[in-house]
């Protein structure tokens, strides 16, 4: 799937470039394509340098947590659920605890912490993979749920809105929560259908029902807060949780006689090897995305959508937010730039800007995630991972549009 997708990006870009040259007389498009290739290669290295420090830091702390038994504890607590969702993973396997930590970090908006934890989880799952170059069912389920972007505290979105002068930065909190929930549910259902998982199992229903109850209670609690209090609480909870995890790891490790400093250094050494292995995959995917964007394919797609919406007689205000939605699966930084551009062009509290912020907070950089996580373990055949992840993306975007019309139209 990844081979076909990667090749398709280049062919679409080439066909669009030929159209602009032969039909529109724009010969500069080829210069833009070449510039984009070298620019994306440079960006890949810059991203890897940033990721290198984060990986080194968190792999060190995770080594302490693992030696202290905290990962095994999480794995045992969630063993009954994952036994049914990931039957090939043995109960109590370290991957289960790491998956839980990754979901928790993503939910709290702690992207810098979530990625190293997720990479460790993928490496643990890879030890159970009978075909090292092909994604296993467990890896696909984990990756699709990871890319569905279940976010409880979208602190970064509040920050962007605050920087652009929004009087109520957390105005999009509930819309993001609803849209990201729809994205995660769609991703889970898509994988369950393909892998024939029994979601109606009483144990699965008990875990998912309990999670839904906690989520709804959390939403009800936060809905009663003022926007200012909500924004402050979101930032506090994110940072407090992040530092609290660090203190929990080192304290429990010390109490259990783990040599915390030496263990941290041993775990941190893995960061270099992981970063080195990731770079080729990042360059491959980001360069393909770069030529697709430079060729004008994404802009052309947006024009087609706008024309179709107008023909149907629908309200077309949501189309102005689609650049963020179309860019997000390919590039987080590109989508962030699109979001800020939408805020500046239409106003930070305009409908397109509110929708773009909701989309940004409820979807994930799917192809970046695929390149990073599969690249870290050498997976070349993604099977149904791409399709299921895109189903989650589409559900998140559709839910964001529907929710924003309900909240802000």
Secondary structure, DSSP 4 states (H G I P E B T S, - for coil): -HHHHHHHHHHHHHHHHHHHHHTT--TTHHHHHHHHHHHHHHHHHHHHHHHHHHHHHHHHHHHHHHHTTHHHHHHHHTHHHHHHHSTTSPTT-HHHHHHHHHHHHHHTT-HHHHHHHHHHHHHHHHTT-SSTTB--HHHHHHHHHHHTT--S--HHHHHHHHHTT-SSGGGGHHHHHHHHHHHHHHHHHHHHHHHT--TTSHHHHHHHHHHHHHHHHHHHHHHTS-HHHHHHHHHHHHHHHHHHHHHHHHHHHHHTT--HHHHHHHHHTHHHHHHHHHHHHHHHHHHHHHHHHHTTHHHHHHHHHHHHHHHHT---GGGGGHHHHHHHTT-HHHHHHHHHHHHHHH-TTSHHHHHHHHHHHH---HHHHHHHHHHHHT--B-TTHHHHHHHHHHHHHHHHHHHHHHHH-
